[in-house]
Amino acid sequence: MADLSPFSSALELGAALRRRELSAVELLEACLAGVDSLNPKLNAVTWRNDAEARAAAEAADRRLADGDGADGSMPFLGVPLPIKDLTPVAGWPVTFGSRGAPEGLSEESELVVDALVGAGFVLCGRTNTPEFGVITAAENLRYGASRNPWDTDRTPGGSSGGAAAAVAGGMFPVAHANDGGGSIRIPASYCGLVGFKPSRGRVPRLAQSWLGAVVEGVVCRTVAESAVVLDAISGLDPLAWYNAPAPERPFASEAESAAPGQLRIGLMAQAPLGVPTDESCTAAAHAAASMLEELGHAVEEVEVPTISEEMVPPFIALTQGGLADYEGVDWSATEPHIVHQRALASETGAYDYVLAAKTLELLSRRELARWGRDFDVLLTPTSAILPPKAGAILEAQHAAPDQPVLDVIASVSFTAFGNVTGLPGVSLPLHWTEENLPVGVQLLAGPWRDGQLLALAAQLEAASPWAQRRPPV
């Protein structure tokens, strides 16, 4: 009992709550105390609902006392979890990290929020994100820059950077996140966490964003948590236009087995298009490759156009068009690069947008044929760079609103491919630099092979555990 804290896994804490070794109120108070202590340094949490969260924790304690979830059907009953400030929650404000945010409270929650509540989580507060989530660092003019618990001079990444900083720093055991070009995996890499991106259509949403490239999930400490959360938030949605096929068995069972079978691993340790790749990131991928070989897998170097001259323009058109997802925004009050992108989006005709979507789908079809034919899983660094200095990406973007920031390109050079193709991907904290900075490695499995990917990730976690590492903050 003495070892339980927000640094414990959400599954451990949920089990302790069911055993009545601590109460949901006590756990929430520990998390809120962590926010009080650490948020002035990390700037991860931007809005709090302490009174509402305490009421929800008290209700969870009553349910636990009545035996709710005693059969393991609600493994997270009473566990606190913050929501990223891009995702509506009924009765909460949502700012999208913008000074031009709509006024008032959201009338409807995104489906993943309802699923997280249904899983028993106590929703508490919001985490920082770049304005509308379009750069790879959680920094904006409304709330400022979030900072990395492993080195507070650096960014925790983005767009789910506030979420990752809150978990890595020990404020919460798990945090909601989403991913449109790497926004779960990049912060997980920078903050030493597990970041699992489900397949396209795996987790229902009210409507697709970026043609389904945006998916929902969490950042957390262990593969098992990722799997159990995915079981809770995924499933067939009869009202949705598109659904991923149902898995053969629960994702938690896949992770628990840690038995993916012997796989062919394609290793790509250098980013395409001549994007410079930090030596530490390359070393992380090679070290993971050696570990996979020791586990009995076959590893062979390959080249995959994870970014390409064909893919980048239509994907940019897709993300710019995604600004239409946000209602009630005062666009004149947004940051310079958002003003620029909004203007470009308004000039893009329906013909051009449809052509961009078709181009991406045809490119995806061509590249996906390699999974199962040339290799089963692609191994890469998660990012081509180590986390940049906090505030540097936003400063560079504001200095040249009409130009891409090189650090953003380097950050997504391996990850955005998974969003375009809809492949499941995960970033695992398998490497640390001599300066004690975490460096994630990414695994991309074939279409709909979320279960296989979780089993492989769990196998690597068992071979090289990371959950007990703690940042200096």
Buried (B, 14 or more C-beta within 10 A) or exposed (E): EEEBBBBBBBBBBBBBBBEEEBBBBBBBBBBBEBBEBBBEEBBBBBBBBEEBBBEBBBEBBEBBEEEBBEEEEBBBBBBBBBBBBBBBBEEBBBBBBBBBBBEEEBEEBBBBBBBBBEBBBBBBBBBBBBBBBBBBBBBBBBBBBBBBBBBBEBBBBBBBBBBBBBBBBBBBBBBBBBBBBBBBBBBBBBBBBBBBBBBBBBBBBBEBBBBBBBBBBBBBBBBBBBBBBBBBBBBEBEEBEEBBEEBEEBBBBBBBBBEBEEBBBBBBBBBBEEBEBBEBBBBBBBBBBEBBEEBEBEBEEBEBBBBBEBBBEBBBBBBBBBBEBBEEBEBEBBBBBBBBBBEBBEEEEEEEBEEBBEBBBEBBEEBBEBBEEEBBBBBBBBBBBBBBBBBBBBEBBEEEEEEBBBBBBBBBBBBBBBBBBBBBBBBBBBBBBEEEBBBBBBBBBBBBBBBBBBBBBBBBBEEEEBBEBEBEB
